Amino acid sequence: MKNLYDIIIVGGGPGGIASAVEASIFGLEKILFIEKGENHSQTIRQYYKDAKRVDKDWQGQSVDMEGNIEFFDGTKESTLEYFELLLDNENIDTVFNCEVDRVVKENDLFTVTTPQGSFTAKNVIVSIGRMGKPNKPSYKIPPSLKQVVNFNPYECRGREKILVVGGGDSAVEYACQLSCDNNVTLSYRRESFNRINDINLEMVERYDQEERLRVRYGIDIDSIENEKGKVKVNYNNGFYTIYDRVIYALGGTTPVDFFRKSNMVLDEHDLPVINEKFETSVKGLYIAGDIVYKSGGSIAMAINHAYHILQDITGEKGGLA
Ligand SMILES: Cc1cc2nc3c(=O)[nH]c(=O)nc-3n(C[C@H](O)[C@H](O)[C@H](O)COP(=O)(O)OP(=O)(O)OC[C@H]3O[C@@H](n4cnc5c(N)ncnc54)[C@H](O)[C@@H]3O)c2cc1C
């Protein structure tokens, strides 16, 4: 199993960076760090203004650093540079431009699924922050269709004519699940599915052949309109179809979708239920950083989470530092 890691870290912000560095300090050997952006710390890069002051005790949240990683006041630039140096560790395998779709435990190991393939690990730390948003189509979605144009299947109530748009594992799974009590069409702009797993490929082909759903390959959508509360979908071949509901599964899931797909038990705020060491209901699957909280959180708090998680995973008190 060349892809078997001691630990995989999903999300390359402060929580993920601290997790990878603590994992190395605690002596784990095979560490994989996966970030969906082209570099680490996308929240800091995208949402902080240039030269912004970065406070350790952000918004009055006073935090003592508990682990092996220090953190101090600085600027956006000095903070990014500091994280860059922390990550300069040869023990950490790093993959950028790779969005993890889900983490699923099977037979004591985790499968971490990405469009670039899957990786296997004994433990996983998820630190994806709260800023994740579903990808949207390039054309406008009329605001009056908000209730019936969705980015996941959770609003569907059955007996609807539904269009699912997308060609990844999520699109296929949504379409197949919904087809048991809805009339479902799955629309994909390419001529064949080439980035889904074998189980989903077999399932969608079988459902299509058994006419449990309809798959339209090689077709794109030009626009959508409100047609008396329903969704009129204008295809690029000049034809249109009216649906009760359209679901876009174009990647870029929200944290809640990610938690659900990873089979974590959630509380009434849609946050994963965790113990005092940040372990979710799935043994060996941990969360760190902002996703621990409904609101609040800070860089220093995310860094501390990583230390406690590594203590729990290794059974060691302090690491080697
Ligand atoms: C404008 C602003 C100013 C702030 N100022 C301060 C401050 O001065 N001091 C302070 O301590 N805190 C500050 N914060 C809060 C701080 O940024 C967060 O608490 C901190 O970034 C949380 O770290 P995190 O690792 O949990 O998540 P994030 O920093 O959000 O990182 C999550 C990372 O995961 C990646 N990711 C998401 N989904 C996936 C996926 N499916 N697969 C792979 N990668 C994925 C993202 O691209 C991102 O790089 C500020 C926040 C904002 C928005």
Ligand as a Chemical Component Dictionary entry (heavy atoms), coordinates in Angstrom:
data_LIG
# 
_chem_comp.id                   LIG 
_chem_comp.type                 NON-POLYMER 
_chem_comp.pdbx_formal_charge   0 
_chem_comp.three_letter_code    LIG 
# 
loop_
_chem_comp_atom.comp_id 
_chem_comp_atom.atom_id 
_chem_comp_atom.alt_atom_id 
_chem_comp_atom.type_symbol 
_chem_comp_atom.charge 
_chem_comp_atom.model_Cartn_x 
_chem_comp_atom.model_Cartn_y 
_chem_comp_atom.model_Cartn_z 
_chem_comp_atom.pdbx_ordinal 
LIG C1  C1  C 0 -10.808 38.850 7.823  1  
LIG C2  C2  C 0 -10.334 37.957 8.930  2  
LIG C3  C3  C 0 -9.407  38.389 9.823  3  
LIG C4  C4  C 0 -8.921  37.562 10.843 4  
LIG N1  N1  N 0 -7.947  37.998 11.699 5  
LIG C5  C5  C 0 -7.426  37.167 12.626 6  
LIG C6  C6  C 0 -6.344  37.566 13.498 7  
LIG O1  O1  O 0 -5.865  38.697 13.463 8  
LIG N2  N2  N 0 -5.880  36.647 14.397 9  
LIG C7  C7  C 0 -6.392  35.380 14.493 10 
LIG O2  O2  O 0 -5.910  34.580 15.322 11 
LIG N3  N3  N 0 -7.407  34.983 13.711 12 
LIG C8  C8  C 0 -7.932  35.830 12.769 13 
LIG N4  N4  N 0 -8.955  35.405 11.953 14 
LIG C9  C9  C 0 -9.484  34.036 12.158 15 
LIG C10 C10 C 0 -8.528  32.989 11.578 16 
LIG O3  O3  O 0 -8.247  33.323 10.225 17 
LIG C11 C11 C 0 -9.137  31.605 11.694 18 
LIG O4  O4  O 0 -9.488  31.346 13.040 19 
LIG C12 C12 C 0 -8.123  30.565 11.215 20 
LIG O5  O5  O 0 -7.749  30.823 9.877  21 
LIG C13 C13 C 0 -8.730  29.171 11.329 22 
LIG O6  O6  O 0 -7.848  28.236 10.796 23 
LIG P1  P1  P 0 -8.398  26.857 10.171 24 
LIG O7  O7  O 0 -7.192  26.065 9.825  25 
LIG O8  O8  O 0 -9.425  26.277 11.059 26 
LIG O9  O9  O 0 -9.209  27.259 8.853  27 
LIG P2  P2  P 0 -8.826  28.127 7.577  28 
LIG O10 O10 O 0 -7.786  29.117 7.881  29 
LIG O11 O11 O 0 -10.122 28.596 7.019  30 
LIG O12 O12 O 0 -8.147  27.068 6.580  31 
LIG C14 C14 C 0 -8.863  26.043 5.985  32 
LIG C15 C15 C 0 -8.051  25.556 4.783  33 
LIG O13 O13 O 0 -8.650  24.350 4.307  34 
LIG C16 C16 C 0 -8.717  24.393 2.885  35 
LIG N5  N5  N 0 -9.824  23.506 2.504  36 
LIG C17 C17 C 0 -11.148 23.709 2.679  37 
LIG N6  N6  N 0 -11.851 22.665 2.235  38 
LIG C18 C18 C 0 -10.955 21.761 1.775  39 
LIG C19 C19 C 0 -11.086 20.465 1.194  40 
LIG N7  N7  N 0 -12.286 19.900 1.026  41 
LIG N8  N8  N 0 -9.961  19.816 0.815  42 
LIG C20 C20 C 0 -8.738  20.381 0.981  43 
LIG N9  N9  N 0 -8.555  21.617 1.527  44 
LIG C21 C21 C 0 -9.660  22.286 1.934  45 
LIG C22 C22 C 0 -8.953  25.858 2.569  46 
LIG O14 O14 O 0 -8.578  26.174 1.239  47 
LIG C23 C23 C 0 -8.073  26.546 3.617  48 
LIG O15 O15 O 0 -6.740  26.757 3.161  49 
LIG C24 C24 C 0 -9.439  36.241 10.968 50 
LIG C25 C25 C 0 -10.405 35.786 10.065 51 
LIG C26 C26 C 0 -10.843 36.614 9.050  52 
LIG C27 C27 C 0 -11.868 36.087 8.055  53 
# 
loop_
_chem_comp_bond.comp_id 
_chem_comp_bond.atom_id_1 
_chem_comp_bond.atom_id_2 
_chem_comp_bond.value_order 
_chem_comp_bond.pdbx_ordinal 
LIG C1  C2  SING 1  
LIG C2  C3  SING 2  
LIG C2  C26 DOUB 3  
LIG C3  C4  DOUB 4  
LIG C4  N1  SING 5  
LIG C4  C24 SING 6  
LIG N1  C5  DOUB 7  
LIG C5  C6  SING 8  
LIG C5  C8  SING 9  
LIG C6  O1  DOUB 10 
LIG C6  N2  SING 11 
LIG N2  C7  SING 12 
LIG C7  O2  DOUB 13 
LIG C7  N3  SING 14 
LIG N3  C8  DOUB 15 
LIG C8  N4  SING 16 
LIG N4  C9  SING 17 
LIG N4  C24 SING 18 
LIG C9  C10 SING 19 
LIG C10 O3  SING 20 
LIG C10 C11 SING 21 
LIG C11 O4  SING 22 
LIG C11 C12 SING 23 
LIG C12 O5  SING 24 
LIG C12 C13 SING 25 
LIG C13 O6  SING 26 
LIG O6  P1  SING 27 
LIG P1  O7  DOUB 28 
LIG P1  O8  SING 29 
LIG P1  O9  SING 30 
LIG O9  P2  SING 31 
LIG P2  O10 DOUB 32 
LIG P2  O11 SING 33 
LIG P2  O12 SING 34 
LIG O12 C14 SING 35 
LIG C14 C15 SING 36 
LIG C15 O13 SING 37 
LIG C15 C23 SING 38 
LIG O13 C16 SING 39 
LIG C16 N5  SING 40 
LIG C16 C22 SING 41 
LIG N5  C17 SING 42 
LIG N5  C21 SING 43 
LIG C17 N6  DOUB 44 
LIG N6  C18 SING 45 
LIG C18 C19 SING 46 
LIG C18 C21 DOUB 47 
LIG C19 N7  SING 48 
LIG C19 N8  DOUB 49 
LIG N8  C20 SING 50 
LIG C20 N9  DOUB 51 
LIG N9  C21 SING 52 
LIG C22 O14 SING 53 
LIG C22 C23 SING 54 
LIG C23 O15 SING 55 
LIG C24 C25 DOUB 56 
LIG C25 C26 SING 57 
LIG C26 C27 SING 58 
# 
